[in-house]
Amino acid sequence: MASKGRVDKCSFCGREKMDVNLLIAGIDGHICDRCAEQAHSIILEELKKKGSFDLTGIKLMKPREIKDFLDRYVIGQDHAKKILSVAVYNHYKRLVQRVDDDEIEIEKSNIILVGETGTGKTLLARTIARMLHVPFTIVDATVLTEAGYVGEDIESLLTRLLQVADYNVEAAERGIVFIDEIDKIARKGDNPSITRDVSGEGVQQGLLKLLEGSIVNVPPQGGRKHPEQKMIPVNTKNILFICGGAFDGIERKIAQRLNTKVIGYSAARETDRIERENLLQYISPQDLKSFGMIPEIIGRLPVLTYLDPLDKDTLRKILTEPKNSIIKQYIKLFELDNIQLHFDEEVLSYIVDKAVEFKLGARGLRSICESIMNDAMFHSPSQELRSLRITREYAEEKLEHSHVNRLKAG
């Protein structure tokens, strides 16, 4: 309790009670609202400098736990999930490893995922991002060109990672980068190019130093480098790179290597057990080289795995089972308007059949559903409906008059 005649004032700035809006009393002092706000700003700045990616208190998730998390959002692809789970687990172990002079230093194992469009390569990467405690970013290889040409420099990959890490270089240096559409930078033939291939072989050459591990000068705001721009040095030694691509047509390379044919019955007897519907499972680094990837970059992506093509059963599960499945999303959207949405079982089978027909994988499910549901989403909020049932006849009618029906494979 303050003594008689004593004036309460802030112990930090010395302002008296009458000069401030609020004076908070403590055990042996006071703090005013202005000093409290300033202290809060200082704390935020210090936390930002330190970064939110502190590995000291992180519990390592076992590979099985990582795969169980992926199973909640991604249907199938067990082989690819196991590969990714082990890679992420080993990446965490590398980050917490204390390297002594007599210890063995664990090297990183960059990954390359090969799979048809719509099989879940990018979805796997985004799902991993949900659970990670390290900076994670997804970048597109199609915009990359050699330095000096229209497009983005290879270093822009690390600019994205820095931005995710709030420009905390130490945190960014232990992050994960998913490079999508890696097949789009393949050179135009199996032989080295005699002319400039500025968005193909040239980009592959530029990626070598990033994948293997070196100190790279990164423009903090992205864009082209110029002498007056301040660069941030980033060591890529501990950055895990996961690459994904459809590699459209690589099945022919695999078939040639296996001395078999994708279609026909004239294969040799020893190749009878080969599953011609899923040749990607036999992919090897040699096939990537034939496709147009240079040997140096293949060597820096030692873990090669594939994603299975999606059959009807898998597509049906994708439609309804994951935590954020397409059907659950539509039900939630209508629920926000107090409308109970119901899909007949025949409708779900019809959507899956059309997705297989269009050959767009899981992406086709979304396009088909949008075409069927668009009119209902337009009219229902104004009609004050309590419930809505989607029948096969309704779905056929809406899809028949939509532009999506033109996607039918010839």
Sequence and secondary structure as in RCSB ss.txt:
>XXXX:A:sequence
MASKGRVDKCSFCGREKMDVNLLIAGIDGHICDRCAEQAHSIILEELKKKGSFDLTGIKLMKPREIKDFLDRYVI
GQDHAKKILSVAVYNHYKRLVQRVDDDEIEIEKSNIILVGETGTGKTLLARTIARMLHVPFTIVDATVLTEAGYV
GEDIESLLTRLLQVADYNVEAAERGIVFIDEIDKIARKGDNPSITRDVSGEGVQQGLLKLLEGSIVNVPPQGGRK
HPEQKMIPVNTKNILFICGGAFDGIERKIAQRLNTKVIGYSAARETDRIERENLLQYISPQDLKSFGMIPEIIGR
LPVLTYLDPLDKDTLRKILTEPKNSIIKQYIKLFELDNIQLHFDEEVLSYIVDKAVEFKLGARGLRSICESIMND
AMFHSPSQELRSLRITREYAEEKLEHSHVNRLKAG
>XXXX:A:secstr
   TT   B TTT  BGGGSS EEE SS EEEHHHHHHHHHHHHHHHHHH S   TT     HHHHHHHHHTT  
S HHHHHHHHHHHHHHHHHHH    TTS       EEEE  TTSSHHHHHHHHHHH SS EEEEEGGGB  TTSS
SB TTHHHHHHHHHTTT HHHHTT EEEEE GGGG  SSSS  SS  TTTHHHHHHHHHHHH  EEEE TT S  
 TTS  EEEE TT EEEEEE  TTHHHHHHHHTT  SS S   GGGTT  GGGGGGG  HHHHHHHT  HHHHHT
  EEEE     HHHHHHHHHSSTT HHHHHHHHHHTTT EEEE HHHHHHHHHHHHHHT HHHHHHHHHHHHHHH
HHHHHHHHT SEEEE HHHHHHHHHTSGGGGG   
